[in-house]
Amino acid sequence: MSDQLPACPQCHSEYTYQDADLFICPECANEWKENENLGQDDQIIIKDANGNVLADGDSVTVIKDLKIKGSSSVVKVGTKVKSIRLVADASDGHNIDCKIDGIGAMKLKSEFVKKV
């Protein structure tokens, strides 16, 4: 059948459906446009607050004061974070793994950083 829908690029489910120009996966709720993830098998696309694509090893700057859960510490605006690692399965939205000087290892959301 030539009009068969593509499998989900995130969870590889075959139960996808189309809504206007978007393909949607009912199993993992992933939404994508046709040809958006072509040739990028198992590669995640994470963008910063300005829409720049992030990659493992990039340096980013925090754009908002971030309170650290369970602590009185705060990651201040302008804090530079080096050598980030992107997390593929970020069910809680924290899709960046990093170490911050003076604080230690933690996870960040990409919406609160910008690429340097």
N, C-alpha and C positions, 0 to 999 in steps of 0.2 A: 504494500500500500504506500503510495507516494506522499500522502498527506498525514503520515504518522507523526505524532508530536515527539520532540526530543526528551530524553531522560533528564532528570534533575542533575545539574552539574555539581551540586553540593552533596546530596545523599544518594544519587544515582537511582532514584525511584522512577518507575515507568508509569506511574499514575498521575502525570502532569496534565494540566488543562490550560487553555488559552483564554485570556480576558483582554480584549482589544489588542494592543501590541505587546502585552506581557504574557510570559509563561509563568504558571504558578504551580508549586509542589504542595499538595495537601498534607504530606507527611512531615516536612520540615519547615513549611511556610516560606520557602525561598521564592523570590520573584526575580525574574531576569528577562531581558529583551533578547530577541533572536540574534544570534551571532555575537552576543556580548561576551560569552565565555569560551568561544571557539578556540581550540588549541591551547587552552590553559588548564589542562587536567590537573586536579589536586592542588591548584594554586589559588590562594585566597587573595581577594582584592580588598584592602582596607585603606580608607582615605582619612586624612586629617580634617580639622575644622574648616580649612580653606578648599577642600576638594582635591588636594594633592595626594597621589598614590604613595603609600608607605611601603617600605621593604625592610626585611631583616637587616640589622646593622645600621639603619639610619639614626640620625640624631634629631631629636625633637625638643621643642620648648613648650612648657605648660602655659596655657593662656588664661587660667582661672585658678584662684586659690582652692586647693582641694583638701578637705579635712580627711584625716586618716581614721578609719573606723577602729574603735577600741583604743584610741590614743588621743592625747591632747596636741599632737604634732599636726602641722599643716605643711603641705607642699605649696610654696609660694608661686605667684605669677612670675614668669621669666626663668624658672628653674630649667636648666638644660639637662636633658636626659640623653646619654650616649648609648649606642649599641643596643637598640630595642630589638625585641623578638616578637613577631606576630603570632597570635594564638588562633588556630583555625576554629576550634570548638569553643566559642565564647558565649555560652548560654546566658551568662549574667551581663553581657555587654562589655566586659573588660577584655579587650582584644589585643592588648599590648602588655608584654612581660618585660620588666626592666629592673635595674638597680639604680637607686638614687643616692648620691653621696650624702652621708649624714643620716639617712633614713633606712636604707637597705632595700631588699627585694620587695617588689610590689607589682600590682597590675593596674593599668590605666585604661580608660576609655579613649578611643581615638578622637572623639568629638571634643576633648579638652586639651588637645595638643596641636601644634603646627610644626611642619617640617622645617628644619634649619637649612 
